[in-house]
Amino acid sequence: MQILWKRNGLVMAAGAVCVVVNGRGIGPLWLTGVGLLLVGLLMRRLMTRAQRPPADGEAPPLALDVPVGGRWMARNGPATKVPSHTHNLAQTYAIDLARRPAPEPVWLWPLTRRPESYPSFGEPLTAPAAGTVVAAVDTQRDHLTRTSLAGLLYVLGEAFVRSLGAPRHLLGNHLILDLGDGAYAVFAHLRRRSITVAVGDRVTAGQPLAECGNSGNSSEPHLHFQLMDGPDVTSAHGRRFSWRYQDDEGREHQGVPEDNTCFVPARDAAGDRS
């Protein structure tokens, strides 16, 4: 059944087309379109429920290296709420990371900025552990930011349209690493043409993999990172992970930083102290 539920985007897209091309008001075509939209939403709901982590026997957090260097801010992370994003696409324990300081969101102007205006853009991303590359996509463009009020309204509609297609349209340029023992790491919204590894490559912990970008469903350049228990984001379950990091007050932690916490990897902090 889960294979069928994965087609929810196609069903909803067909429904949207029926509604848009309908020129006769409420009639058979319009009702068909609305029916397909409702069926597609139900399929997505069932798929999301199927991707909830198991109620019992959930694996303990997997200790990983922080896949970035320098000072970053955590957003939409599992230390603040679960699911941090949604259970859909195995994002239960996902986290977003962005370099700070950066341009602040605005109400009206500028409507958009070039991604190069943000310090996250082009930052190197590294392997959180040794593993094997099982997916690598880096052909999608890095679009303008959507951090104004108009941009945020636009991205809501854009996200719906992207969700009608394959997951790559939401993830943008992305990498998936098999870390062994049923753990898979996902890097999303990567910079176009920045991936330095290929499917089948073995990587070591700390090895540069790609650069942070602004592709896919992204309002500003950032890294979306998640761990899951399978290689397919449409059927896997999200998994917990933990990092060693130091907050701005110099306190070291083992876990995941709460939302709006600025931090550096513990290894960087140790290097600064030495």
C-alpha positions as CSV (number, residue, x, y, z in Angstrom):
1,M,0.0,0.0,0.0
2,Q,2.8,2.4,0.8
3,I,4.0,2.2,-2.8
4,L,0.6,3.5,-3.8
5,W,0.6,6.3,-1.3
6,K,3.9,7.6,-2.8
7,R,1.8,8.6,-5.8
8,N,-0.1,11.2,-3.9
9,G,1.6,14.0,-5.7
10,L,0.6,12.7,-9.1
11,V,-3.0,12.3,-7.9
12,M,-3.1,15.8,-6.5
13,A,-1.5,17.3,-9.7
14,A,-4.1,15.6,-11.8
15,G,-6.8,17.0,-9.6
16,A,-5.3,20.5,-9.8
17,V,-5.2,20.3,-13.6
18,C,-8.8,19.3,-13.7
19,V,-9.8,22.3,-11.6
20,V,-7.7,24.8,-13.5
21,V,-8.7,23.7,-17.0
22,N,-12.4,23.5,-16.1
23,G,-14.3,26.3,-17.7
24,R,-17.9,25.3,-17.1
25,G,-18.2,26.0,-13.4
26,I,-19.2,23.3,-11.0
27,G,-19.6,20.2,-13.1
28,P,-18.2,16.7,-13.7
29,L,-14.6,17.9,-14.4
30,W,-14.6,20.2,-11.5
31,L,-16.0,17.5,-9.1
32,T,-13.4,15.1,-10.5
33,G,-10.6,17.5,-9.8
34,V,-11.8,18.2,-6.3
35,G,-12.2,14.5,-5.7
36,L,-8.7,13.8,-6.9
37,L,-7.3,16.5,-4.6
38,L,-9.1,15.0,-1.6
39,V,-7.9,11.5,-2.4
40,G,-4.3,12.8,-2.9
41,L,-4.4,14.6,0.5
42,L,-5.7,11.4,2.1
43,M,-2.9,9.3,0.5
44,R,-0.3,11.8,1.8
45,R,-1.9,11.7,5.2
46,L,-1.6,7.9,5.2
47,M,2.0,8.0,4.0
48,T,2.9,10.5,6.7
49,R,1.3,8.2,9.4
50,A,3.2,5.3,8.0
51,Q,6.5,7.2,8.4
52,R,6.0,7.9,12.1
53,P,8.8,6.3,14.2
54,P,7.8,3.0,15.8
55,A,6.1,3.4,19.2
56,D,8.5,1.0,20.8
57,G,12.0,-0.2,20.0
58,E,13.2,3.2,18.6
59,A,17.0,3.2,18.3
60,P,18.9,5.5,20.7
61,P,20.5,8.7,19.2
62,L,23.5,8.0,17.0
63,A,26.5,10.1,17.9
64,L,27.8,11.9,14.8
65,D,30.2,14.7,13.9
66,V,28.7,18.1,13.2
67,P,28.7,18.3,9.4
68,V,29.7,22.0,9.3
69,G,32.4,24.2,10.7
70,G,32.3,27.6,12.3
71,R,29.4,29.3,14.0
72,W,25.9,28.3,12.9
73,M,22.3,28.7,14.2
74,A,19.9,25.8,14.7
75,R,16.4,26.1,13.4
76,N,13.4,23.7,13.2
77,G,15.2,21.1,15.3
78,P,14.1,18.1,17.4
79,A,15.5,19.6,20.6
80,T,12.6,22.1,20.5
81,K,9.7,19.9,19.1
82,V,9.1,16.5,17.6
83,P,8.4,16.1,14.8
84,S,10.7,19.0,14.1
85,H,9.4,19.3,10.5
86,T,6.9,16.5,9.7
87,H,7.0,12.7,9.7
88,N,6.6,12.9,5.9
89,L,9.8,12.2,4.0
90,A,11.4,10.9,7.2
91,Q,11.9,14.5,8.6
92,T,10.8,13.6,12.2
93,Y,14.2,14.6,13.7
94,A,15.5,16.8,10.9
95,I,17.3,20.1,11.7
96,D,18.1,23.3,9.6
97,L,21.4,25.1,10.1
98,A,22.3,28.6,8.9
99,R,25.4,30.7,9.4
100,R,25.1,33.8,11.5
101,P,25.2,36.7,11.4
102,A,23.2,37.0,8.2
103,P,20.7,39.5,6.6
104,E,17.5,39.7,8.7
105,P,14.1,39.0,7.2
106,V,12.2,42.1,6.1
107,W,8.6,43.0,5.6
108,L,8.7,44.7,2.2
109,W,12.1,45.4,0.7
110,P,14.1,43.9,-0.7
111,L,11.7,41.3,-2.0
112,T,14.5,38.9,-2.7
113,R,18.3,38.7,-2.3
114,R,20.9,36.7,-4.2
115,P,22.0,33.6,-2.3
116,E,25.6,35.0,-2.3
117,S,24.4,37.6,0.2
118,Y,24.2,35.0,2.9
119,P,27.3,33.6,4.7
120,S,25.9,30.0,4.6
121,F,26.1,30.0,0.8
122,G,29.1,28.1,-0.4
123,E,30.1,26.9,3.1
124,P,31.7,23.4,3.0
125,L,29.7,20.5,4.3
126,T,31.5,17.4,5.7
127,A,30.6,13.7,6.3
128,P,29.3,13.2,9.9
129,A,30.8,9.6,9.9
130,A,32.3,7.1,7.5
131,G,29.9,5.8,4.9
132,T,29.0,5.2,1.3
133,V,27.2,7.6,-1.1
134,V,23.9,6.1,-2.2
135,A,22.3,9.2,-3.8
136,A,23.8,12.4,-5.3
137,V,21.9,15.1,-7.1
138,D,23.3,18.6,-7.9
139,T,21.7,19.9,-11.1
140,Q,19.1,22.2,-9.7
141,R,19.6,25.9,-9.7
142,D,20.2,28.0,-6.5
143,H,17.2,30.4,-6.5
144,L,16.8,33.9,-5.0
145,T,15.9,34.1,-1.3
146,R,12.3,34.3,0.0
147,T,12.7,36.2,3.3
148,S,10.4,39.1,2.7
149,L,6.7,38.9,3.5
150,A,5.9,38.6,-0.2
151,G,8.7,36.0,-0.6
152,L,7.3,33.9,2.3
153,L,3.8,34.0,0.8
154,Y,5.3,32.9,-2.5
155,V,7.2,30.0,-1.0
156,L,4.1,28.6,0.6
157,G,2.5,28.2,-2.9
158,E,5.9,27.1,-4.3
159,A,6.2,24.4,-1.7
160,F,2.8,23.0,-2.5
161,V,3.7,22.8,-6.2
162,R,7.0,21.2,-5.4
163,S,5.3,18.6,-3.2
164,L,3.3,17.4,-6.2
165,G,6.5,16.1,-7.9
166,A,9.3,13.8,-6.8
167,P,11.0,14.4,-3.4
168,R,14.0,15.9,-5.2
169,H,12.0,19.0,-6.0
170,L,11.6,19.6,-2.2
171,L,15.1,18.5,-1.3
172,G,16.8,20.4,-4.1
173,N,20.4,19.3,-4.7
174,H,21.1,16.6,-2.1
175,L,23.2,13.7,-0.9
176,I,22.3,10.5,1.0
177,L,25.0,8.6,2.9
178,D,24.8,5.0,4.1
179,L,26.5,5.2,7.5
180,G,26.0,1.5,8.2
181,D,23.8,-0.3,10.8
182,G,20.7,0.9,9.1
183,A,21.5,4.6,9.4
184,Y,21.3,7.0,6.4
185,A,22.2,10.7,6.5
186,V,20.6,13.3,4.2
187,F,22.0,16.6,3.2
188,A,19.5,18.9,1.3
189,H,19.4,22.3,-0.4
190,L,23.0,22.0,-1.6
191,R,24.7,24.4,-4.0
192,R,24.5,23.5,-7.6
193,R,27.5,21.6,-9.0
194,S,29.2,21.5,-5.7
195,I,29.0,17.8,-4.8
196,T,32.5,16.3,-4.9
197,V,31.6,12.6,-4.5
198,A,29.6,10.2,-6.6
199,V,27.2,7.3,-5.9
200,G,29.2,4.3,-4.7
201,D,32.1,6.4,-3.2
202,R,33.3,5.5,0.3
203,V,33.8,8.6,2.4
204,T,35.5,9.2,5.8
205,A,34.4,11.2,8.7
206,G,35.1,14.9,8.1
207,Q,35.6,14.5,4.4
208,P,34.3,17.5,2.4
209,L,31.2,16.5,0.4
210,A,29.5,19.6,-1.0
211,E,28.7,23.2,-0.3
212,C,25.6,24.8,1.3
213,G,23.2,26.2,-1.2
214,N,19.7,27.5,-1.8
215,S,18.1,24.9,-4.0
216,G,14.7,23.1,-3.6
217,N,12.2,24.2,-1.0
218,S,14.4,26.8,0.7
219,S,13.8,30.4,1.7
220,E,17.4,31.2,2.4
221,P,20.7,29.3,2.0
222,H,20.9,26.7,4.7
223,L,21.6,23.0,5.4
224,H,18.8,20.6,6.0
225,F,20.2,17.6,7.7
226,Q,18.3,14.4,8.8
227,L,19.0,10.8,9.8
228,M,16.7,8.0,8.8
229,D,16.6,4.2,8.8
230,G,16.5,3.5,5.1
231,P,17.7,5.0,1.8
232,D,14.3,6.0,0.5
233,V,12.9,9.3,2.0
234,T,9.3,8.3,1.0
235,S,9.3,5.1,3.1
236,A,12.0,5.4,5.8
237,H,11.5,6.5,9.4
238,G,13.4,9.4,10.9
239,R,16.2,8.5,13.4
240,R,17.6,10.5,16.3
241,F,21.2,11.7,16.3
242,S,23.4,13.7,18.6
243,W,26.4,16.1,18.2
244,R,29.1,17.5,20.5
245,Y,28.9,21.2,20.3
246,Q,29.6,24.4,22.3
247,D,27.1,27.2,22.7
248,D,27.9,31.0,22.7
249,E,28.4,30.9,26.5
250,G,31.2,28.3,26.2
251,R,29.2,25.4,27.5
252,E,29.7,22.0,25.8
253,H,26.8,19.8,25.0
254,Q,26.1,16.3,23.7
255,G,22.8,16.3,21.8
256,V,21.1,18.7,19.4
257,P,21.0,22.5,19.9
258,E,17.6,24.0,20.5
259,D,16.0,26.4,18.0
260,N,17.8,29.8,17.6
261,T,20.8,28.5,19.5
262,C,24.1,29.6,17.9
263,F,26.9,27.0,18.3
264,V,30.2,25.8,17.1
265,P,31.3,22.1,16.8
266,A,33.2,21.0,19.9
267,R,36.2,20.2,17.7
268,D,36.3,23.8,16.5
269,A,36.0,25.2,20.1
270,A,38.8,22.9,21.2
271,G,41.0,24.2,18.4
272,D,40.3,27.8,19.3
273,R,41.2,27.1,23.0
274,S,44.5,25.6,21.9
